[in-house]
């Protein structure tokens, strides 16, 4: 695997993939790279319906199922918290 700089042939990081999903769901794909990872998603304009869309998109993007017990406000507070959830679920999966 190539861990080179962004823009190389490396696979996008989990955070990059999440930022892209959040940008798409917010209707601002061009702003995805500049979204602050620690900002509250609700403050970026993520409504409850969009949050459900994000959860479904994360499951599809990372080929995993988010257990009901992990669908909590804390796990979906920010891109960083979703990233931590995905990392944990992928570690359990492998």
DODO-73991 format. One line per 5 residues: number of its first residue (from 1); for each residue y, x, z of N, C-alpha, C. Coordinates in nm, 3 decimals. Atoms other than C-alpha are relative to their C-alpha. Layout:
NUM) Y/X/Z/Y/X/Z/Y/X/Z  ... $
END
This chain:
1) -0.119/0.085/0.000/0.000/0.000/0.000/0.124/0.089/0.000  -0.124/-0.076/0.009/0.347/0.125/-0.083/0.100/-0.058/0.098  -0.099/0.046/-0.097/0.596/0.105/0.202/0.139/0.050/-0.037  -0.127/-0.054/0.048/0.888/0.221/-0.011/0.116/-0.092/0.029  -0.120/0.079/-0.025/1.242/0.089/-0.001/-0.003/-0.134/-0.073 $
6) -0.011/0.131/0.064/1.334/-0.266/-0.091/0.039/0.022/-0.146  -0.028/-0.015/0.143/1.337/-0.305/-0.466/-0.105/0.085/-0.068  0.108/-0.078/0.059/1.039/-0.076/-0.516/-0.114/-0.095/-0.030  0.114/0.084/0.032/0.694/-0.200/-0.607/-0.071/-0.049/0.126  0.061/0.044/-0.125/0.619/-0.268/-0.240/-0.001/-0.152/0.007 $
11) 0.003/0.144/-0.023/0.517/-0.618/-0.138/0.115/-0.036/0.093  -0.108/0.041/-0.091/0.799/-0.813/0.025/-0.053/-0.010/0.143  0.040/0.008/-0.141/0.789/-0.795/0.404/-0.009/-0.146/0.042  0.008/0.135/-0.056/0.709/-1.097/0.615/0.140/-0.057/0.017  -0.136/0.049/-0.021/1.077/-1.121/0.707/0.067/-0.037/-0.132 $
16) -0.060/0.031/0.131/1.187/-1.106/0.341/-0.055/-0.131/-0.055  0.062/0.123/0.049/0.941/-1.379/0.252/0.052/-0.122/0.077  -0.053/0.109/-0.081/1.061/-1.595/0.542/0.146/-0.030/-0.034  -0.141/0.020/0.037/1.427/-1.540/0.452/0.010/-0.074/-0.132  0.000/0.068/0.129/1.350/-1.648/0.096/-0.034/-0.148/0.018 $
21) 0.038/0.140/-0.025/1.175/-1.966/0.222/0.114/-0.077/0.066  -0.110/0.066/-0.069/1.461/-2.050/0.459/0.116/-0.025/-0.097  -0.107/0.017/0.099/1.716/-1.992/0.182/-0.029/-0.114/-0.096  0.037/0.107/0.092/1.525/-2.222/-0.052/0.010/-0.137/0.068  -0.001/0.129/-0.070/1.486/-2.497/0.208/0.143/-0.044/0.033 $
26) -0.140/0.033/-0.028/1.855/-2.476/0.301/0.080/-0.027/-0.126  -0.070/0.019/0.126/1.944/-2.497/-0.068/0.097/0.113/-0.029  -0.087/-0.116/0.018/2.105/-2.152/-0.054/-0.083/0.124/-0.031  0.089/-0.115/0.025/1.851/-1.918/-0.218/0.075/0.131/-0.023  -0.079/-0.122/0.025/2.128/-1.675/-0.319/0.047/0.065/0.130 $
31) -0.047/-0.052/-0.129/2.225/-1.632/0.049/-0.115/0.048/0.089  0.116/-0.029/-0.084/1.870/-1.567/0.174/0.006/0.140/0.061  0.000/-0.139/-0.049/1.911/-1.189/0.207/0.103/0.022/0.109  -0.106/-0.022/-0.099/2.225/-1.226/0.418/-0.014/-0.090/0.124  0.019/0.085/-0.118/2.086/-1.482/0.665/-0.036/0.087/0.120 $
36) 0.033/-0.079/-0.119/2.084/-1.335/1.017/-0.133/-0.045/0.060  0.134/0.032/-0.047/1.725/-1.317/1.144/-0.002/-0.058/0.141  -0.003/0.049/-0.138/1.827/-1.392/1.503/0.080/-0.130/0.017  -0.082/0.123/-0.010/2.055/-1.689/1.424/-0.091/-0.122/0.016  0.074/0.125/-0.015/1.938/-2.032/1.532/-0.005/-0.070/-0.135 $
41) 0.015/0.069/0.128/1.799/-2.211/1.229/0.080/-0.129/-0.001  -0.077/0.125/-0.006/1.965/-2.533/1.348/0.147/0.026/-0.029  -0.141/-0.033/0.025/2.304/-2.358/1.336/0.024/0.041/-0.145  -0.012/-0.033/0.142/2.233/-2.247/0.978/-0.009/-0.124/-0.088  0.007/0.125/0.076/2.188/-2.613/0.877/-0.140/-0.055/-0.015 $
46) 0.138/0.046/0.010/1.814/-2.660/0.928/-0.017/-0.129/0.081  0.022/0.129/-0.066/1.757/-3.030/1.005/-0.148/-0.011/0.039  0.140/0.018/-0.041/1.436/-3.164/1.156/-0.091/-0.018/-0.121  0.080/0.018/0.122/1.311/-3.270/0.813/-0.019/0.134/-0.071  0.010/-0.132/0.063/1.389/-2.926/0.670/-0.091/0.091/0.082 $
51) 0.086/-0.081/-0.086/1.212/-2.771/0.970/-0.147/-0.030/-0.030  0.137/0.037/0.037/0.895/-2.964/0.881/-0.034/0.064/-0.135  0.022/-0.064/0.130/0.933/-2.839/0.523/-0.022/0.150/0.017  0.017/-0.143/-0.026/0.969/-2.484/0.657/-0.140/0.027/0.055  0.133/-0.019/-0.058/0.653/-2.518/0.865/-0.107/-0.008/-0.109 $
56) 0.097/0.015/0.108/0.458/-2.642/0.561/0.008/0.116/-0.099  -0.019/-0.112/0.092/0.606/-2.369/0.340/-0.057/0.129/0.057  0.054/-0.119/-0.066/0.511/-2.101/0.594/-0.153/-0.003/-0.008  0.146/0.011/0.009/0.153/-2.230/0.601/-0.048/0.035/-0.140  0.039/-0.027/0.138/0.136/-2.217/0.222/0.024/0.146/-0.037 $
61) -0.038/-0.137/0.036/0.316/-1.883/0.181/-0.094/0.104/0.059  0.080/-0.100/-0.070/0.099/-1.701/0.434/-0.148/-0.040/0.012  0.137/0.046/0.003/-0.224/-1.898/0.376/-0.058/-0.011/0.142  0.047/0.020/-0.136/-0.260/-2.004/0.737/0.032/-0.141/0.045  -0.027/0.129/-0.061/-0.261/-2.313/0.954/0.064/0.025/0.135 $
66) -0.068/-0.015/-0.128/-0.016/-2.334/1.241/-0.061/-0.102/0.096  0.059/0.094/-0.096/-0.201/-2.482/1.540/0.106/-0.091/0.061  -0.093/0.098/-0.057/-0.041/-2.793/1.688/0.075/0.056/0.120  -0.061/-0.056/-0.120/0.026/-2.607/2.014/0.106/0.104/-0.028  -0.100/-0.101/0.037/0.233/-2.347/1.826/0.120/-0.060/-0.072 $
71) -0.113/0.066/0.065/0.464/-2.602/1.665/0.098/-0.040/0.110  -0.094/0.017/-0.111/0.734/-2.561/1.927/0.140/0.042/-0.042  -0.137/-0.043/0.031/1.113/-2.526/1.921/0.016/0.152/0.014  -0.013/-0.144/-0.018/1.079/-2.169/2.052/-0.055/0.079/-0.118  0.060/-0.071/0.113/0.852/-2.064/1.764/0.077/-0.020/-0.130 $
76) -0.078/0.028/0.121/1.093/-2.214/1.508/0.150/0.006/0.028  -0.141/-0.013/-0.037/1.423/-2.115/1.670/0.079/0.081/-0.104  -0.068/-0.091/0.093/1.509/-1.835/1.423/-0.102/0.059/-0.096  0.091/-0.069/0.092/1.366/-1.637/1.134/-0.084/0.100/0.079  0.073/-0.099/-0.080/1.270/-1.369/1.388/-0.112/-0.065/0.082 $
81) 0.106/0.065/-0.079/1.076/-1.618/1.605/-0.112/-0.050/-0.091  0.104/0.041/0.095/0.893/-1.757/1.301/-0.079/0.122/-0.045  0.065/-0.124/0.040/0.819/-1.400/1.194/-0.102/0.045/0.107  0.091/-0.037/-0.109/0.663/-1.327/1.537/-0.122/-0.092/0.001  0.110/0.096/0.006/0.453/-1.645/1.511/-0.095/0.034/-0.114 $
86) 0.082/-0.033/0.117/0.330/-1.553/1.162/-0.080/0.127/0.026  0.069/-0.126/-0.029/0.246/-1.197/1.272/-0.118/-0.025/0.095  0.105/0.030/-0.097/0.046/-1.332/1.567/-0.116/-0.076/-0.065  0.104/0.080/0.064/-0.141/-1.588/1.355/-0.078/0.081/-0.103  0.069/-0.085/0.098/-0.220/-1.334/1.082/-0.091/0.100/0.070 $
91) 0.083/-0.095/-0.075/-0.351/-1.089/1.343/-0.127/-0.068/0.049  0.116/0.075/-0.047/-0.583/-1.356/1.483/-0.094/-0.030/-0.118  0.076/0.038/0.118/-0.694/-1.451/1.131/-0.083/0.116/-0.054  0.070/-0.114/0.060/-0.794/-1.098/1.029/-0.100/0.067/0.091 $
END
